[in-house]
Each structure stands twice: as structure tokens, then as C-alpha cells.
Amino acid sequence: MMTGQEQALLRDNIAHVKARAAEAAVRAGRRPEEITLVAATKMNSAERVRFAVENGITVCGENRVQELMEKYEQSAYGDADLQFIGTLQTNKVKYLIGKVSLIQSVGSLRLAQAINKEAAKRGIRQNVLLEVNIGKESAKSGFLPEELLEALEKMPGFGNLSVRGLMAIPPVAPHKGNNLYYFHEMHQLFIDISTKKYDNVCMACLSMGMTNDFEDAISCGSTMIRVGTAIFGARDYGKPVQGIV
Ligand SMILES: *Cc1c(COP(=O)(O)O)cnc(C)c1O
């Protein structure tokens, strides 16, 4: 059970992150409503997630299928929109279809194809973002920037997908401001693609910015930030999820 103190802290953190995001938007000459806050809920118990949803969080992003399923069954997400933001194996796609409104992390044509196939079986169209490996890191998934146009040209063949935009996780940055370069690059790609016309593709969403850099991301045109630590506190990877209260 969460203590009153833990509840108060979580409530304050949510308000604080929203205020910081709104200020960053205004500084950039943008409207705060242009930016969607996705709470990155990994490693947090169903109770904590439920409390966050009852206290101002309207979108939750999970990054492991198993964890999402467990919390889903425990009704953690309530009325919030549920999205998937993590690395996804093609054999697990079937568990997500029908549960998540958006899969943010489509980084290969193979995965796009698997999602398309599963969505077709259920007779739905699945909203997705294409993940871009903007730092060209070998350990990371995602399309390389130079592969993106070719991938977009294949999208008309995926009638049960709707590509809503782009997502990126830039390299881990040792100093504040380090990722501005990547955020600018992402925004440029986003704008370039917006001017082109592909079936099943609409550049509505640019998902970038996490706890350490969401204000920089907003200054560069992000429309969706994914924030974990600044809302829920540091994650303790040593404890099982249900142990965290
Ligand atoms: C955990 C996670 C985040 C949030 O990270 P923080 O630094 O804790 O804000 C954002 N995006 C993805 C894909 C994540 O897995």
C-alpha cells in the first residue's frame, strides 16, 4: 500500500512535470495543449499506476509486454490511454492488439508487417509510430534516418496500420543540452515527411523527450514526451515490480 507521503509526492511530481512542460511550450512559442505527456510506467506497481491515473495522468506507456498484461489484468490503467513504448518482438504483437491505442516503437519492416497481420486478423487498424535510431547507435533498434523514406514507401502495403508519426530515443547524454542536435534532426525529418504524401501515413505525432531532456525536446518541436523518473522517482531494478509500493 502506498503511504500518504508517497501519494503526495507522486501527485506533486505529476503537477510539476506538467507545469515544466507547459512552461517549455510557452517559451518555444507553442501552446501547452500541443504536448501530450505519456507517463512511462515501467517498474511501477499497478497501485502506483492507478494512483497516477486518478491524479492527472491520461496516457500510460509500458515497455514490456508481460508487465503490461499483468497490470492490465489488475485494472491499473483505468480510463487512461494505454500505449506501448518498448522493444517489441514479433511473436508478442498478438498480446498488444486491442489493448494499446498506439505502438510507438516500430523500428523494422518485419515488425510493421507482424503488426499489420495481427491487426488484420482482428479487423482493426493499429496506430503506430516509426522509431528512428537518430544517434545511429548499433545497440539500438529503429530505422536509420536514411532508411526512413524507403520504409514509408512500403506503408501503403500495410492496410491495417496507420503511421501517426515518429519516435526517437537519442543517445544517453552526459550533459544537459547534449541532445538538442538529435532533436533538431528529428524535427527536420518530421517536417520533411509531412510535406510528402504516403497512404497510411500522417505525421501527427513526434514522440521525443524523457526526464532529463523533455524541455529541450519541446523546444525542438516534440508533441509527445515520455516521462518516467520525474513522475515516479528512480526505478529500483533490484526489486520485483510488485514489491515497489
Ligand atoms: C523508461 C522510458 C522512458 C522514460 O524514461 P525516464 O528517463 O525515466 O523519464 C521513455 N521512453 C522509453 C521508451 C522508456 O523505456
PDBQT file of the ligand as one rigid body, heavy atoms in Angstrom, charges set to zero:
ROOT
HETATM    1  C1  LIG A 301      11.629   4.389 -19.394  1.00  0.00    +0.000 C 
HETATM    2  C2  LIG A 301      11.367   5.040 -20.683  1.00  0.00    +0.000 A 
HETATM    3  C3  LIG A 301      11.154   6.421 -20.771  1.00  0.00    +0.000 A 
HETATM    4  C4  LIG A 301      11.205   7.339 -19.572  1.00  0.00    +0.000 C 
HETATM    5  O1  LIG A 301      12.500   7.451 -19.062  1.00  0.00    +0.000 OA
HETATM    6  P1  LIG A 301      12.845   8.448 -17.859  1.00  0.00    +0.000 P 
HETATM    7  O2  LIG A 301      14.238   8.847 -18.116  1.00  0.00    +0.000 OA
HETATM    8  O3  LIG A 301      12.667   7.657 -16.612  1.00  0.00    +0.000 OA
HETATM    9  O4  LIG A 301      11.898   9.588 -17.936  1.00  0.00    +0.000 OA
HETATM   10  C5  LIG A 301      10.880   6.955 -22.010  1.00  0.00    +0.000 A 
HETATM   11  N1  LIG A 301      10.823   6.207 -23.124  1.00  0.00    +0.000 NA
HETATM   12  C6  LIG A 301      11.024   4.870 -23.090  1.00  0.00    +0.000 A 
HETATM   13  C7  LIG A 301      10.954   4.100 -24.362  1.00  0.00    +0.000 C 
HETATM   14  C8  LIG A 301      11.308   4.252 -21.879  1.00  0.00    +0.000 A 
HETATM   15  O5  LIG A 301      11.512   2.926 -21.847  1.00  0.00    +0.000 OA
ENDROOT
TORSDOF 0
